[in-house]
Amino acid sequence: MSDTAGFPADLLDLQRRWYAAEAAWAADPAEEHRLAFAEAGAQLYAHPHWATAENRHKAVMELKQAARPQTEPTPAA
């Protein structure tokens, strides 16, 4: 699954929030950033969508790919 089909919008938003919290904590290891990262992770783990996943690990990997921030490709040298 390379697109967002099959994932609830709130779960995609939560994964994106987790990525943003991870980046904020990496840039500034303040306690507030660590807490935001931990909270997003706990909410991701407990999301009701996982109860419907046939293979949770595979679904998590697909969610991460679907929600990953898009970056510009690096030009070839």
C-alpha positions in Angstrom: 0.0 0.0 0.0 1.9 3.1 -1.2 -1.0 5.5 -0.8 -3.2 6.5 2.2 -6.1 4.2 1.2 -7.2 1.9 4.0 -6.0 4.1 6.9 -8.3 6.3 8.8 -7.5 10.0 8.4 -7.0 10.4 12.2 -4.4 7.6 12.2 -2.5 9.2 9.3 -2.6 12.5 11.1 -1.4 10.9 14.2 1.6 9.3 12.4 2.4 12.6 10.9 2.3 14.2 14.3 4.6 11.5 15.6 7.1 12.3 12.8 6.9 16.0 13.6 7.4 15.3 17.3 10.4 13.1 16.5 12.0 15.9 14.4 11.3 18.5 17.1 12.8 16.4 19.8 15.9 15.6 17.7 16.4 19.3 17.0 15.8 20.3 20.7 15.9 17.7 23.4 13.6 19.7 25.7 11.3 17.7 28.0 8.2 19.1 26.2 9.4 17.6 22.9 10.1 14.3 24.5 6.7 14.2 26.1 5.0 15.1 22.8 6.9 12.3 21.1 5.9 9.8 23.8 2.3 10.9 23.8 2.0 10.5 20.0 3.6 7.1 20.2 1.3 5.9 22.9 -1.8 7.1 20.9 -0.4 5.4 17.8 0.1 2.1 19.7 -3.5 2.2 21.2 -5.4 3.3 18.0 -8.4 1.1 17.5 -7.5 0.5 13.8 -4.9 -2.1 14.9 -7.6 -4.4 16.1 -8.7 -4.8 12.5 -5.2 -5.3 11.0 -4.5 -8.8 9.8 -0.8 -8.3 10.1 -0.1 -5.4 12.5 3.6 -5.2 11.8 3.0 -5.0 8.0 0.2 -2.4 8.6 2.5 -0.3 10.8 5.2 -0.3 8.1 2.6 0.7 5.5 1.3 3.5 7.6 4.8 4.9 8.2 5.4 4.9 4.5 2.0 6.4 3.7 2.5 9.2 6.3 6.2 9.9 5.8 6.9 13.5 5.0 7.7 14.0 1.4 11.1 15.3 0.7 12.6 16.7 -2.5 14.8 14.1 -4.3 18.5 14.9 -4.0 19.9 15.7 -7.5 22.4 13.1 -8.8 26.0 14.4 -8.9 
